[in-house]
Amino acid sequence: MARILYITQIDIDPGVRRLLPAECERVGMRRPLVVTDAGVRAAGVLAQAEAALGEVPHAVFDGTPSNPTEAAVRAAVEVLKRERCDGLVAVGGGSSIDLAKGAAIAATHDGPLATYATIEGGSAKITERVLPIIAVPTTAGTGSEVARGAIVIVDDGRKLGFHSWHIVPKAALLDPELTLGLPPLLTAATGMDAIAHCMETFMAPAVNPPADGIALDGLARGWAHIERATRHGDDLQARWHMMSASMQGAMAFQKGLGCVHSLSHSLGGVNPRLHHGTLNAVFLPAVVRFNAGADTVREGERLQRMARAIGLAGCDAAGTELAEALRAMNQRLGLPSGLSAMGVTRELFERVIDGALADHCHKTNPRLASREDYRRMLEESL
C-alpha cells in the first residue's frame, strides 16, 4: 500500500477503503454522515463503503446532484444535524466531495454559502470550525479528495469556487476497486478532466517547481492509461494510474488553473446538466492554442514538455500539434466533438463570457483573456 503525506494523508491501493474505521477514529469522527449520490448507491459502491465502515454508526445522504447546489448542501446539513453527525465521509465523484465540503462549511458557519465564495472575498471567513471530511473517490477526475477548493452552484445561479486549507479532507482513500464499474464514457470524461487539470495547472504562471513536476508526471501517467481504463474497465492497473493522475492534478491546483475552467465553470452554471469533465475536454484544445501566445508558456518550453509527456516528438509554437492530439484523443474516447454536439448554441455565449470573466480561474491563466478572446475560444470549441 502506498501512503503519501503531501497536503493531506493519501492512501492509494486496491482495498484501502478498509481503513475507513481507523481514519474516522484518527480524525475524531464518531458518527459520520456519508455523502454520496443515487448512482453510486445503485452501482453498489455505497454498499462497499458501508461494509468497510463496519460497526461505525453513520447516516447517509444520497441526494448529491451532478453539479452540487446550495439547496443540496442545505438538505445534507439538515440530515447531518438531525442525525447528530460530527463529520462527513464523501463517497463518490467530485460532486459528492464538493458537496461534503459545502456542508462542512454551512453546518458550522452562518449566512448564505456565497458569503464564503472566493470571488466574494470569503476564503478568510472559512475557519477551523469546519467539520472534518474523509474523501473516498469513486471516479478518477476531479482530484477534489486532495484539493482545498470546492465548486457549488449557489442560490442565485452562479457556479462559485470556495477555497480554504480548512476544507481539505483529513484523509483521502484512493481505492481503484471502487472505479471498476464506472461506465466507459464516464471513465473517459473524468479521465480527460484529470488530464486537463494537469495541463492547465502546469501552464499557470505561478512559480512552483514541485507542483510542475507533479502535474507533468500526472499528465504522462493519465495519457498513457486513459484509453486502457476506458476500453478495459476491469484493468485495475490502469484504474490505479488514472486515480493517481487525478490526485496529482489536484495536488498542483495551488498554482491556479485558467481559461478551460473559467469557461467550464461558467457554462456549467448556465446549464448544470453539462458534465464538467466533458466540458474541460472540449475546451482544452482551443485554450492550449490561446495559451501558446503567453510568454511564460513559450519561455519555459511548456508546450514542448507537455508534448513530450504525451509521446509527441515536439510541438509548433502555435500549439497546433498538441491541440490536435487532444482533439484526436477526445474522438478516440468517444467524447463529444464539440459544444454543438452537447446542445450548446451561440445564444449562450455572452452569458458564458460574463461568467468566465468573473470566475476565480480567469486571472491565473498564463495569458489574460479578453471578451473577444473568450468568444473566439467558444467558436473554436463549437
PyMOL commands that set and color helices and strands:
alter all, ss='L'
color gray80, all
select helices_A, chain A and resi 16-27+38-42+45-53+70-82+94-106+113-116+118-120+123-125+144-146+165-167+176-179+184-203+209-231+236-255+259-270+276-291+295-299+302-309+320-333+339-342+346-358+362-364+371-381
alter helices_A, ss='H'
color red, helices_A
select strands_A, chain A and resi 2-5+9-12+32-35+59-61+87-92+133-137+149-153+159-163+171-174
alter strands_A, ss='S'
color yellow, strands_A
deselect
rebuild
show_as cartoon
